[in-house]
């Protein structure tokens, strides 16, 4: 291809004229798009701005509808998740309550003075445990633990 171009000589003045014609065509096209007076230009811009405002309003309305639809869907999904989660939570908490209760019972048996259990077994009666008695036993156990820790450290 380069051989063809070099074989064909171009006239520099023709190239200049061709470029000038292209430039003039562009200027003419731009001047045709411009109105003759400032008043016409102002009216055209005002019409275009009004049209643009309406388009923006329609777009905002569409966007608001879309946002509302997405929020409704998210709310419904959240409701479903909450319902499923509540069922699962109840199952988990029931299991956890059972485990916590058994652990507390084991702890009470370990903390309880030995004489109380033996007395209950020998009489065949169940010893009624009160909150005050539990607190008293817990304080006593805490004191024993603290004595054991201080003696181990000291």
C-alpha positions as CSV (number, residue, x, y, z in Angstrom):
1,X,0.0,0.0,0.0
2,X,2.8,2.4,0.8
3,X,4.2,1.8,-2.7
4,X,0.9,2.9,-4.3
5,X,0.8,6.1,-2.2
6,X,4.3,7.0,-3.0
7,X,3.7,6.2,-6.7
8,X,0.8,8.7,-6.7
9,X,1.9,12.2,-6.1
10,X,-0.5,14.5,-4.4
11,X,-0.6,18.2,-5.0
12,X,-0.1,20.0,-1.6
13,X,-2.5,22.8,-2.7
14,X,-5.3,20.3,-3.4
15,X,-4.8,18.8,0.1
16,X,-5.1,22.3,1.7
17,X,-8.3,23.0,-0.3
18,X,-9.8,19.7,0.8
19,X,-9.1,20.4,4.4
20,X,-10.6,23.9,4.1
21,X,-13.7,22.5,2.5
22,X,-14.1,20.0,5.4
23,X,-13.6,22.8,8.0
24,X,-16.1,25.1,6.2
25,X,-18.7,22.3,6.1
26,X,-18.3,21.8,9.8
27,X,-18.7,25.5,10.5
28,X,-21.8,25.7,8.3
29,X,-23.4,22.8,10.0
30,X,-22.8,24.4,13.4
31,X,-24.1,27.8,12.2
32,X,-27.2,26.1,10.8
33,X,-27.9,24.6,14.2
34,X,-27.7,28.0,15.9
35,X,-30.7,30.2,15.7
36,X,-30.5,33.6,14.0
37,X,-31.3,35.6,17.2
38,X,-30.7,35.4,20.8
39,X,-34.4,35.5,21.5
40,X,-34.9,32.3,19.3
41,X,-32.0,30.7,21.1
42,X,-33.5,31.5,24.5
43,X,-36.9,30.1,23.5
44,X,-35.3,26.9,22.2
45,X,-33.3,26.4,25.4
46,X,-36.4,27.1,27.5
47,X,-38.4,24.4,25.6
48,X,-35.6,21.9,25.9
49,X,-35.2,22.6,29.6
50,X,-39.0,22.2,30.1
51,X,-38.8,18.9,28.3
52,X,-35.8,17.8,30.3
53,X,-37.6,18.7,33.6
54,X,-40.6,16.5,32.6
55,X,-38.2,13.6,31.7
56,X,-36.5,14.0,35.1
57,X,-39.9,14.0,36.9
58,X,-40.9,10.8,35.0
59,X,-37.6,9.2,35.9
60,X,-38.0,10.2,39.5
61,X,-41.5,8.8,39.6
62,X,-40.3,5.5,38.1
63,X,-37.4,5.4,40.5
64,X,-39.7,6.0,43.5
65,X,-42.0,3.2,42.3
66,X,-39.1,0.9,41.9
67,X,-37.7,1.8,45.3
68,X,-41.1,1.3,46.9
69,X,-41.4,-2.1,45.2
70,X,-37.9,-3.2,46.3
71,X,-38.7,-2.1,49.9
72,X,-41.9,-4.1,49.9
73,X,-40.1,-7.2,48.7
74,X,-37.4,-6.7,51.3
75,X,-40.0,-6.3,54.0
76,X,-41.9,-9.4,53.0
77,X,-38.6,-11.4,53.0
78,X,-37.6,-10.0,56.4
79,X,-41.0,-11.1,57.7
80,X,-40.5,-14.6,56.4
81,X,-37.0,-14.8,57.8
82,X,-38.3,-13.5,61.2
83,X,-41.0,-16.1,61.3
84,X,-38.6,-18.9,60.4
85,X,-36.0,-17.5,62.8
86,X,-38.6,-17.3,65.6
87,X,-39.4,-21.0,65.2
88,X,-35.8,-21.9,65.2
89,X,-35.0,-19.6,68.1
90,X,-37.8,-21.2,70.2
91,X,-36.4,-24.6,69.5
92,X,-32.9,-23.5,70.4
93,X,-34.0,-21.6,73.5
94,X,-36.0,-24.6,74.7
95,X,-33.0,-26.8,74.3
96,X,-30.7,-24.2,76.0
97,X,-33.2,-23.7,78.9
98,X,-33.2,-27.5,79.5
99,X,-29.4,-27.6,79.5
100,X,-29.2,-24.6,81.8
101,X,-31.7,-26.0,84.2
102,X,-29.8,-29.3,84.4
103,X,-26.5,-27.5,84.9
104,X,-28.1,-25.4,87.7
105,X,-29.5,-28.6,89.3
106,X,-26.1,-30.2,89.2
107,X,-24.5,-27.1,90.7
108,X,-27.1,-26.9,93.5
109,X,-26.4,-30.5,94.3
110,X,-22.7,-29.8,94.5
111,X,-23.1,-26.6,96.5
112,X,-25.7,-28.0,98.9
113,X,-24.5,-29.1,102.3
114,X,-24.2,-32.9,102.6
115,X,-26.3,-33.2,105.6
116,X,-29.4,-31.7,103.9
117,X,-29.3,-34.3,101.1
118,X,-28.7,-37.1,103.5
119,X,-31.6,-35.9,105.7
120,X,-33.9,-35.7,102.7
121,X,-33.0,-39.2,101.5
122,X,-33.5,-40.8,105.0
123,X,-36.9,-39.2,105.5
124,X,-38.1,-39.8,102.0
125,X,-39.3,-36.2,101.8
126,X,-38.1,-33.6,99.4
127,X,-36.5,-30.6,100.9
128,X,-38.1,-27.4,99.7
129,X,-35.5,-25.1,98.5
130,X,-36.1,-21.4,98.8
131,X,-34.4,-18.5,97.2
132,X,-33.0,-17.3,100.5
133,X,-31.6,-20.8,101.1
134,X,-30.1,-21.0,97.6
135,X,-28.4,-17.5,98.1
136,X,-27.1,-18.6,101.5
137,X,-25.6,-21.8,100.0
138,X,-24.2,-19.9,97.0
139,X,-22.4,-17.4,99.4
140,X,-21.1,-20.3,101.4
141,X,-19.8,-22.0,98.3
142,X,-18.2,-18.8,97.0
143,X,-16.5,-18.4,100.4
144,X,-15.2,-22.0,100.2
145,X,-13.9,-21.4,96.6
146,X,-12.2,-18.2,97.6
147,X,-10.6,-19.9,100.7
148,X,-9.3,-22.6,98.4
149,X,-7.9,-20.1,95.9
150,X,-6.2,-18.0,98.6
151,X,-4.7,-21.1,100.2
152,X,-3.5,-22.3,96.8
153,X,-1.9,-18.9,96.0
154,X,-0.5,-18.3,99.5
